Each structure stands twice: as C-alpha cells, then as structure tokens.
C-alpha cells in the first residue's frame, strides 16, 4: 500500500487573454530574452548589444535595460543586479542541500523505519525535493518529488514558522478565513517554540513531523519523516524518532553552513 500525493486535473480549455494582459506577458518574455544574453563572454549589457542580438531599436532596448535595472535584475553598469545575486544564492544553496541530503535521508529512513522527505518553500507551500522511502515493513507511505504540500503539512509549517519575511506568510495565508489564519499562526508560534512541526491534514491513520534546516541565518529547507499514526503516535511517544530527525537536520544545517 502506497500513499502518494497528486495534483488534481485542471480544466484545459484555453481562453483568449485581454489585450493589456497579453502586452504584460510579452514584456515579461522580452525581459527574459534580455537577461538570457548573459553568458561567460557577456558580463554586461548595453543598448547596442541588446538591439543587435534581439533585433530591437536602441530606444526600446534602452528602456528594457532601465526597467530591469530599476527592478534589481541589473546593476548600475547593466551587469547582473542584486536580485540576480539573491536568486543565484538561493539556487546555489538548494543545490548544495540536494547534493548532501540523499545520504542523510537514507540513513534517517533506515534508522527510523519511516519515509524521509526534504522540501523547499514554493509559491503556495512546501515543494517536495527529495524522498527516501522506508525499506522495512509491508506498508510504505510516500509522496512524489515535486508535490506541492498543503499549508497544514508539517513541512509547510516548519518552513513558514521560521520565515524571516512576514509578507511570505501573509501571502500564503491570504486564502484562509480570519479564524483559520489565527489558528494557523498560533500553530506556527508553537513550531517556533518547539522547533518541531506536526501535520494536521485530517487523514486518518497518517502522520508526519518536520524540522527546519538552516543556512546563512535563514531557513533553507524542511526535513520530515512520515508514517502511520501507530509509528508516529504523538510527540511524547515518538520522542526517539523525532530526536533522530532533529539530529539529521542539525547535521545537514552544519554542513550547509560550512
């Protein structure tokens, strides 16, 4: 028996976009083409270069460069700007974590007898980045890589509880009712206090617990184990497995921080 999380199918009908929206999308696509001009031989852009390579007139090319500069994608001399540096650091950090995590998750799964999971924060919740399934037992509970987890999932809570930017939490909680948001914020406060997050998905017989992975002073990922409520009955009765999870996450955090 395998539990997997899948996204429901969406309506695939295509509707024409309003003119203003089409223009905005075209501008985003054009901006992406400008940024794609960076390579090992092109470290700075100019109106002349953008005009030549993309077939734009220089006035339009200059306008795109100024807009990208104002939004932080480009620096003062039209080289990579602070926003690109920020995104590069994020990608580099995730790649480092993903290179280190598989062995540690495998060991954690073998020690606990549970499926071990690593997730990163996506636009609408935790996104599963790596899974090591339990080898022991006749029942294996798992989740697919790439699955976007619910806000009440243990890993989503572990990531949101330690977010340094409150706007991120506010945006993700925007779809909740005021009462639901109040309750979820109270749960996040408990996660910060205990440094452990439990799921509250209302699925009978299933349980998961997660802890944060830190790097560069901020939360980078969430590490979790999942299984049946018999194997993860409560925080008190699962103390040994939770301690193993904590140890693995702390070890990964230490390795990421060098």
C-alpha positions as CSV (number, residue, x, y, z in Angstrom):
1,X,0.0,0.0,0.0
2,X,1.5,3.3,-1.1
3,X,0.2,6.8,-0.3
4,X,1.0,9.3,-3.0
5,X,0.0,13.0,-3.3
6,X,-1.0,14.1,-6.7
7,X,-2.4,17.3,-8.1
8,X,-5.9,17.2,-9.4
9,X,-6.5,17.7,-13.1
10,X,-7.3,21.2,-14.2
11,X,-9.7,22.4,-16.9
12,X,-7.5,22.5,-20.1
13,X,-9.7,24.9,-22.0
14,X,-7.9,28.0,-23.4
15,X,-9.5,31.4,-23.2
16,X,-8.2,34.5,-25.1
17,X,-6.3,36.9,-22.9
18,X,-7.3,40.6,-22.6
19,X,-5.1,42.9,-24.7
20,X,-3.4,44.5,-21.6
21,X,-2.6,41.1,-20.2
22,X,-1.1,39.9,-23.5
23,X,1.1,43.0,-23.5
24,X,2.3,42.4,-20.0
25,X,3.2,38.8,-20.8
26,X,5.0,39.9,-23.9
27,X,7.0,42.3,-21.8
28,X,8.0,39.6,-19.4
29,X,9.0,37.3,-22.2
30,X,11.1,40.2,-23.7
31,X,12.8,40.9,-20.4
32,X,13.7,37.2,-20.1
33,X,15.2,37.3,-23.5
34,X,17.3,40.3,-22.5
35,X,18.6,38.5,-19.3
36,X,19.3,35.4,-21.3
37,X,22.0,37.3,-23.2
38,X,24.3,36.9,-20.2
39,X,26.9,34.2,-20.7
40,X,30.6,33.5,-19.9
41,X,31.6,36.1,-22.5
42,X,28.9,38.7,-21.9
43,X,29.0,40.0,-18.3
44,X,27.5,43.4,-19.1
45,X,24.7,44.5,-21.4
46,X,24.3,47.7,-23.4
47,X,21.5,49.2,-25.6
48,X,23.7,48.5,-28.7
49,X,24.3,44.8,-27.8
50,X,20.6,44.2,-26.9
51,X,19.5,46.0,-30.1
52,X,21.8,43.9,-32.3
53,X,21.1,40.5,-30.8
54,X,17.4,40.8,-30.3
55,X,16.5,43.0,-33.3
56,X,15.1,45.8,-31.2
57,X,15.6,49.5,-31.9
58,X,18.0,51.1,-29.4
59,X,15.4,53.2,-27.7
60,X,13.4,50.1,-26.9
61,X,16.5,48.2,-25.8
62,X,17.5,51.1,-23.5
63,X,14.0,51.2,-22.0
64,X,14.1,47.5,-21.2
65,X,17.6,47.8,-19.6
66,X,16.4,50.8,-17.4
67,X,13.3,48.8,-16.3
68,X,15.4,45.7,-15.4
69,X,17.9,48.0,-13.6
70,X,15.1,49.7,-11.6
71,X,13.6,46.3,-10.5
72,X,17.0,45.0,-9.3
73,X,17.8,42.5,-12.1
74,X,20.6,44.7,-13.5
75,X,23.2,46.7,-11.7
76,X,24.4,50.3,-12.3
77,X,26.5,49.3,-15.3
78,X,23.9,46.8,-16.6
79,X,25.7,43.8,-15.2
80,X,23.8,41.3,-13.0
81,X,22.0,43.1,-10.3
82,X,21.2,42.3,-6.6
83,X,18.1,40.4,-7.4
84,X,20.0,38.0,-9.6
85,X,22.6,37.6,-6.9
86,X,19.8,36.8,-4.4
87,X,18.3,34.2,-6.7
88,X,21.7,32.7,-7.5
89,X,22.5,32.3,-3.9
90,X,19.1,30.6,-3.4
91,X,19.7,28.2,-6.2
92,X,23.3,27.5,-5.1
93,X,22.1,26.8,-1.5
94,X,19.4,24.5,-2.7
95,X,21.8,22.6,-5.0
96,X,24.2,22.2,-2.1
97,X,21.4,20.9,0.2
98,X,20.2,18.5,-2.5
99,X,23.7,17.2,-3.0
100,X,24.1,16.4,0.7
101,X,20.6,15.4,1.6
102,X,20.1,12.0,-0.1
103,X,22.7,10.1,2.0
104,X,21.4,11.7,5.2
105,X,17.8,11.0,4.4
106,X,18.6,7.4,3.5
107,X,20.3,7.0,6.9
108,X,17.4,8.7,8.7
109,X,14.9,6.4,6.9
110,X,16.8,3.3,7.8
111,X,17.1,4.4,11.5
112,X,13.5,5.4,12.0
113,X,11.8,2.8,9.7
114,X,9.9,5.8,8.1
115,X,10.0,7.5,4.8
116,X,12.2,10.6,5.0
117,X,11.5,13.7,2.9
118,X,13.2,17.0,2.2
119,X,11.2,20.0,0.9
120,X,11.7,23.7,-0.1
121,X,9.3,26.5,0.1
122,X,7.5,27.2,-3.1
123,X,4.9,29.8,-4.1
124,X,2.0,28.1,-2.4
125,X,3.6,25.8,0.2
126,X,6.3,23.3,0.7
127,X,7.5,21.5,-2.5
128,X,9.0,18.0,-2.2
129,X,12.6,18.0,-3.4
130,X,13.8,14.5,-2.4
131,X,12.3,11.3,-0.9
132,X,13.9,8.2,0.6
133,X,11.3,5.5,1.2
134,X,11.4,3.1,4.1
135,X,12.8,-0.3,3.2
136,X,11.3,-2.2,6.2
137,X,7.7,-3.2,6.6
138,X,4.9,-4.2,4.3
139,X,3.3,-0.7,4.1
140,X,5.3,2.1,2.5
141,X,3.9,5.7,2.8
142,X,5.4,8.1,0.3
143,X,5.0,11.3,-1.6
144,X,6.2,12.2,-5.1
145,X,9.0,14.6,-5.8
146,X,7.6,17.9,-7.0
147,X,4.4,17.6,-5.0
148,X,3.1,20.9,-3.5
149,X,2.1,20.2,0.1
150,X,-0.8,21.8,1.9
151,X,-0.3,24.7,4.3
152,X,-1.1,22.4,7.3
153,X,1.5,19.9,6.2
154,X,4.4,19.5,8.7
155,X,7.0,20.7,6.2
156,X,5.0,23.8,5.1
157,X,4.6,24.7,8.8
158,X,8.3,24.2,9.5
159,X,9.3,26.4,6.6
160,X,6.7,29.2,7.3
161,X,7.4,29.3,11.1
162,X,10.9,30.4,10.6
163,X,10.4,32.7,7.6
164,X,12.3,36.0,8.0
165,X,9.9,37.8,5.7
166,X,6.4,38.1,7.3
167,X,5.0,39.1,3.8
168,X,5.6,35.5,2.6
169,X,3.4,34.0,5.4
170,X,0.8,36.7,4.9
171,X,0.6,35.9,1.1
172,X,0.3,32.2,1.7
173,X,-2.4,32.7,4.4
174,X,-4.4,35.1,2.2
175,X,-6.8,32.4,1.1
176,X,-7.6,31.4,4.7
177,X,-10.5,32.8,6.7
178,X,-9.6,35.2,9.6
179,X,-10.3,32.4,12.1
180,X,-8.3,29.8,10.1
181,X,-5.4,32.3,9.8
182,X,-5.5,32.9,13.5
183,X,-5.3,29.2,14.3
184,X,-2.5,28.6,11.8
185,X,-0.5,31.5,13.1
186,X,-0.9,30.0,16.6
187,X,0.4,26.7,15.3
188,X,3.4,28.4,13.8
189,X,4.2,30.0,17.1
190,X,4.3,26.6,18.7
191,X,6.6,25.4,15.9
192,X,9.0,28.2,16.7
193,X,8.8,27.4,20.3
194,X,9.4,23.6,20.0
195,X,11.3,23.7,16.7
196,X,9.1,20.8,15.6
197,X,6.1,20.8,13.3
198,X,3.3,18.2,13.1
199,X,0.9,17.9,10.2
200,X,-2.8,18.5,10.7
201,X,-4.3,17.2,7.4
202,X,-7.3,15.3,8.8
203,X,-6.2,12.0,7.2
204,X,-7.0,9.1,9.4
205,X,-4.1,6.8,10.2
206,X,-1.4,9.0,8.7
207,X,1.2,11.3,10.5
208,X,4.2,13.3,9.7
209,X,6.6,15.5,11.6
210,X,9.1,18.1,10.3
211,X,12.0,20.3,11.5
212,X,13.8,23.2,9.8
213,X,17.1,23.1,8.0
214,X,19.0,26.4,8.4
215,X,21.7,28.0,6.3
216,X,23.1,31.5,6.2
217,X,21.0,32.6,9.1
218,X,17.7,31.7,7.5
219,X,15.5,28.6,7.0
220,X,16.5,26.8,3.8
221,X,14.5,23.6,3.8
222,X,12.4,21.3,5.9
223,X,13.2,17.7,6.7
224,X,10.5,15.3,7.7
225,X,9.5,11.7,8.3
226,X,6.1,10.3,7.6
227,X,4.3,7.1,8.5
228,X,1.3,5.7,10.2
229,X,-0.1,7.0,13.5
230,X,1.0,3.7,15.0
231,X,4.6,4.5,14.2
232,X,4.2,8.3,14.9
233,X,1.5,8.4,17.5
234,X,2.3,11.6,19.3
235,X,5.2,13.9,20.2
236,X,5.8,12.1,23.5
237,X,5.5,8.6,22.2
238,X,7.6,9.4,19.1
239,X,10.3,11.2,21.0
240,X,13.1,8.9,19.9
241,X,12.2,9.2,16.2
242,X,11.8,13.0,16.5
243,X,15.3,13.2,18.1
244,X,16.7,11.2,15.2
245,X,15.0,13.7,12.8
246,X,16.4,16.7,14.7
247,X,19.9,15.3,14.7
248,X,19.8,14.7,10.9
249,X,18.5,18.2,10.2
250,X,21.1,19.8,12.6
251,X,23.9,17.8,10.9
252,X,22.7,19.0,7.5
253,X,22.4,22.6,8.7
254,X,26.0,22.4,10.0
255,X,27.3,21.0,6.7
256,X,25.5,23.7,4.7
257,X,27.0,26.4,6.9
258,X,30.4,25.0,6.4
